Amino acid sequence: MNSGLSDTDPIVLDPHGADLQGELARIRARGNVTPIELPGGVRVWSVTGAKALEHILTSATVSKDPRQHWPAFIEGRIPQDWPLAAWVNTPSMFTAYGSEHRRLRKPVSAWFSPARTETLREHIDAIAEQLLADMDAAYAGQTVDARAEYAYPLPIRVINALLGVPDHLAEPLRHCVDAVFDTDNQDAAATYTTMITLLREVIAHRREHPGEDVTSALIRDSAESGLTEAEIVGTLYLIVNAGHETTVSLIDHTIHLLLTHPDHRRAVTDGELEWRTVIEEALRLEAPIAHVPLRYAVADFVLDGVAITAGDPIMPCFAGPGRDRTVHGPTADAFDPTRSSATTHLAFGYGIHRCLGAPLARLEANIAVPALFARYPDIRLADEPVHPTPGFISNGHRRLPVLLK
């Protein structure tokens, strides 16, 4: 399978994501715009430099709709069981262009505004306190996986409540989310089918039992918004996946970075640093989502000296700008919340497709991480290896083993 790019020497992405940052460094070393190869032999342009990525994320000459602008997809050269198919073929704002993107984004945008997000603070506080109490009771003196027991369940409970997911569907959806971000998942098509079926069940449940939640609102307002059933499903698919995994990895990485940088940990817990700044520096250094499939050139253009042809697929690298030395200097690979550029990153994207859930992810992290360190001032990493999550999209840890006291 070939996307049509002519470069014969792309960097082949490791589907396991065993050394995500090392691989990103090798990509950046070749330039801000570099050919890479995805599973199935699909060649795309990787864009890692801050200025180049801002251009890609804001230019009208770049689309997110494969049905209009990716010849390989249109001509059937991308099979349905391609491991990344769900990232490009699910109808939602994530895969839309121009006026279609605005139409699909509008019905949910108000639910994720900073003001509305702030109303969830008390709910998030309560979830964090309950999870901490549960860990206290179950893991006193033992190693605990802080990702599985804290960073993971907090965002999924928040997003399930926001979407109105009934309890009996919460756990099955959780398992699907994990598999969606595994770019070496050999059962990607089956995972997608299962998740779409579960989301249709969520919609059916909310048709019968409407509430004050996103799903009920999308159903109720569909006549006015013009959203089809498939588009409602696609919107939920996007929110569940993006709204959960991003925040899990943000909380996970922030905890890990503080546990491995005692001076910055002491400074923030003593009030010399703001938690907000620490969270932003974690986003800069370890963007929760590294590569984001896919975009497509609508017309020929030149970017950073590289000629891109209409129809070429492009994969923005949201983790790239955070380590761009032209922005962050020679210490770009170091965790330093005191740097003046800590808030300068594209971890949540940029432009009209910027992540709707960014305010919610920030709020959850700014509640969850301080609460953990306040509850466990002596928390430390356990003497166990820490491995990355599978795949090259999500950037996190499989486990985060810690001792609480």
Secondary structure by P-SEA (a helix, b strand, c coil): cccccccccccccccccccaaaaaaaaaaaccbbbbbccccbbbbbbccaaaaaaaaccccccccccccccccccccccccccccccccccccccccaaaaaaaaccccccccaaaaaaaaaaaaaaaaaaaaaaaacccccccccccccccaaaaaaaaaaacccccaaaaaaaaaaaaacccccaaaaaaaaaaaaaaaaaaaaaacccccaaaaaaaacccccccaaaaaaaaaaaaaaacaaaaaaaaaaaaaaaacaaaaaaaaaccccaaaaaaaaaaaccccccccbbbbcbbbbcccccccccbbbbbccccccccccccccccccccccccccccccccccccccccaaaaaaaaaaacaaaaaaaccccccccbbbbcccccccccccccccccc
